[in-house]
Amino acid sequence: MKYLCQVWFEPVTLETMTDDEKRNLDKASLAYDDDLIASGHMLAGHALQSPRSAMTVRVRNGEMSVTDGPFAETKEQLGGFILIEAKDLNDAIRVAAGIPLAKLGSIEVRPIYDIPVHK
């Protein structure tokens, strides 16, 4: 099964880190990615730029609107994702617990929904 591990954290967490702490976090994250590739779990993964660079697109009644940034009522922001292959939810949770940012924020583990196509 495939699972999406969404990496959530409060921006202030990273903003208050020293350059060395950020570098060490980046190194740990890349090393864990390498471990996931070697174990066959990694399908894809990327860090995201700040929500300040995001745009939200909506289509209502045939009309498109585009607004700056996400507008969630939360202090945490989505900072990245890792798409993994895991044998079951427990395996996916174990993989998510190893993500270095799990120590600073939270990792939402969500199964991928395969849309059934009927012909």
PAMAR-11041 format. One record per residue (C-alpha): residue in one letter; z, y, x. Coordinates in nm, 4 decimals. Layout:
% PAMAR-11041
+--------+----------+----------+----------+
| residu |       up |    north |     east |
+--------+----------+----------+----------+
|      a |        Z |        Y |        X |
...
+--------+----------+----------+----------+
***
This chain:
% PAMAR-11041
+--------+----------+----------+----------+
| residu |       up |    north |     east |
+--------+----------+----------+----------+
|      m |   0.0000 |   0.0000 |   0.0000 |
|      k |  -0.0562 |   0.3576 |   0.1023 |
|      y |   0.2180 |   0.6208 |   0.0953 |
|      l |   0.2136 |   0.9949 |   0.1496 |
|      c |   0.5100 |   1.1234 |   0.3483 |
|      q |   0.5433 |   1.4941 |   0.2729 |
|      v |   0.7430 |   1.6863 |   0.5325 |
|      w |   0.9588 |   1.9605 |   0.3747 |
|      f |   1.1858 |   2.2058 |   0.5539 |
|      e |   1.3206 |   2.5586 |   0.5266 |
|      p |   1.1118 |   2.8006 |   0.7383 |
|      v |   1.4263 |   2.9544 |   0.8867 |
|      t |   1.4976 |   2.6177 |   1.0502 |
|      l |   1.1956 |   2.6513 |   1.2769 |
|      e |   1.2156 |   3.0309 |   1.3069 |
|      t |   1.5621 |   3.0082 |   1.4646 |
|      m |   1.4668 |   2.7404 |   1.7190 |
|      t |   1.4139 |   2.8336 |   2.0812 |
|      d |   1.0719 |   2.7803 |   2.2384 |
|      d |   1.2107 |   2.4778 |   2.4253 |
|      e |   1.3499 |   2.3289 |   2.1028 |
|      k |   1.0121 |   2.3770 |   1.9301 |
|      r |   0.8293 |   2.2200 |   2.2259 |
|      n |   1.0661 |   1.9220 |   2.2219 |
|      l |   1.0187 |   1.8808 |   1.8460 |
|      d |   0.6408 |   1.8929 |   1.8903 |
|      k |   0.6567 |   1.6331 |   2.1691 |
|      a |   0.8810 |   1.4055 |   1.9597 |
|      s |   0.6490 |   1.4425 |   1.6595 |
|      l |   0.3372 |   1.3587 |   1.8610 |
|      a |   0.5136 |   1.0628 |   2.0258 |
|      y |   0.6137 |   0.9299 |   1.6828 |
|      d |   0.2539 |   0.9704 |   1.5647 |
|      d |   0.1470 |   0.7583 |   1.8635 |
|      d |   0.4072 |   0.4953 |   1.7671 |
|      l |   0.2735 |   0.4888 |   1.4088 |
|      i |  -0.0838 |   0.4491 |   1.5352 |
|      a |   0.0219 |   0.1631 |   1.7635 |
|      s |   0.2083 |  -0.0134 |   1.4805 |
|      g |  -0.0847 |   0.0230 |   1.2390 |
|      h |   0.1062 |   0.2446 |   0.9945 |
|      m |  -0.0762 |   0.5746 |   1.0603 |
|      l |  -0.3781 |   0.6567 |   0.8449 |
|      a |  -0.3736 |   1.0368 |   0.8841 |
|      g |  -0.1297 |   1.3144 |   0.9580 |
|      h |  -0.1333 |   1.6882 |   1.0068 |
|      a |   0.1025 |   1.9815 |   1.0329 |
|      l |   0.0270 |   2.2710 |   0.8002 |
|      q |   0.0136 |   2.6414 |   0.8739 |
|      s |   0.2631 |   2.8740 |   0.7060 |
|      p |   0.2474 |   2.9133 |   0.3258 |
|      r |   0.1605 |   3.2773 |   0.3983 |
|      s |  -0.1888 |   3.1515 |   0.4903 |
|      a |  -0.2263 |   2.9470 |   0.1690 |
|      m |  -0.4214 |   3.0262 |  -0.1461 |
|      t |  -0.3535 |   2.8766 |  -0.4890 |
|      v |  -0.6534 |   2.8045 |  -0.7119 |
|      r |  -0.6268 |   2.7578 |  -1.0887 |
|      v |  -0.8935 |   2.7103 |  -1.3538 |
|      r |  -0.7912 |   2.7882 |  -1.7115 |
|      n |  -1.0288 |   2.8061 |  -2.0041 |
|      g |  -1.3225 |   2.7934 |  -1.7629 |
|      e |  -1.1957 |   3.0920 |  -1.5597 |
|      m |  -1.0947 |   3.0583 |  -1.1971 |
|      s |  -0.8092 |   3.2574 |  -1.0487 |
|      v |  -0.7051 |   3.2672 |  -0.6844 |
|      t |  -0.3664 |   3.3974 |  -0.5729 |
|      d |  -0.1988 |   3.4261 |  -0.2355 |
|      g |   0.0319 |   3.1470 |  -0.1302 |
|      p |   0.2198 |   2.8838 |  -0.3237 |
|      f |   0.4746 |   2.9956 |  -0.5798 |
|      a |   0.7338 |   2.7206 |  -0.5862 |
|      e |   1.0919 |   2.8025 |  -0.6750 |
|      t |   1.2316 |   2.6413 |  -0.3633 |
|      k |   1.3446 |   2.7530 |  -0.0205 |
|      e |   1.1766 |   2.4549 |   0.1423 |
|      q |   0.8078 |   2.4582 |   0.2234 |
|      l |   0.5594 |   2.1789 |   0.2741 |
|      g |   0.5087 |   2.1723 |   0.6484 |
|      g |   0.2854 |   1.8701 |   0.6898 |
|      f |   0.2071 |   1.5199 |   0.5831 |
|      i |   0.1565 |   1.1718 |   0.7162 |
|      l |  -0.0516 |   0.9216 |   0.5212 |
|      i |   0.0664 |   0.5731 |   0.6084 |
|      e |  -0.0028 |   0.2109 |   0.5283 |
|      a |   0.3168 |   0.0163 |   0.4604 |
|      k |   0.3904 |  -0.3295 |   0.3211 |
|      d |   0.6217 |  -0.1877 |   0.0530 |
|      l |   0.8405 |   0.1110 |  -0.0374 |
|      n |   1.1237 |  -0.0010 |   0.1914 |
|      d |   0.8842 |  -0.0153 |   0.4864 |
|      a |   0.7518 |   0.3325 |   0.3968 |
|      i |   1.1066 |   0.4699 |   0.3792 |
|      r |   1.1839 |   0.3209 |   0.7216 |
|      v |   0.8739 |   0.4880 |   0.8650 |
|      a |   0.9638 |   0.8224 |   0.6998 |
|      a |   1.3158 |   0.8102 |   0.8434 |
|      g |   1.1666 |   0.8097 |   1.1926 |
|      i |   0.9778 |   1.1361 |   1.1423 |
|      p |   1.1535 |   1.3871 |   1.3718 |
|      l |   1.1603 |   1.6618 |   1.1058 |
|      a |   1.3627 |   1.4291 |   0.8786 |
|      k |   1.6595 |   1.5467 |   1.0881 |
|      l |   1.5919 |   1.9108 |   0.9954 |
|      g |   1.4461 |   1.8898 |   0.6448 |
|      s |   1.3418 |   1.6138 |   0.4091 |
|      i |   1.0577 |   1.3664 |   0.3768 |
|      e |   0.9247 |   1.2896 |   0.0303 |
|      v |   0.7720 |   0.9414 |   0.0209 |
|      r |   0.5240 |   0.8938 |  -0.2607 |
|      p |   0.2942 |   0.5974 |  -0.3273 |
|      i |  -0.0766 |   0.6750 |  -0.3443 |
|      y |  -0.2210 |   0.6230 |  -0.6911 |
|      d |  -0.5504 |   0.4385 |  -0.6817 |
|      i |  -0.7443 |   0.5752 |  -0.9789 |
|      p |  -0.8888 |   0.2840 |  -1.1725 |
|      v |  -1.2550 |   0.3384 |  -1.2454 |
|      h |  -1.3911 |   0.1640 |  -1.5528 |
|      k |  -1.7643 |   0.1243 |  -1.5874 |
+--------+----------+----------+----------+
***
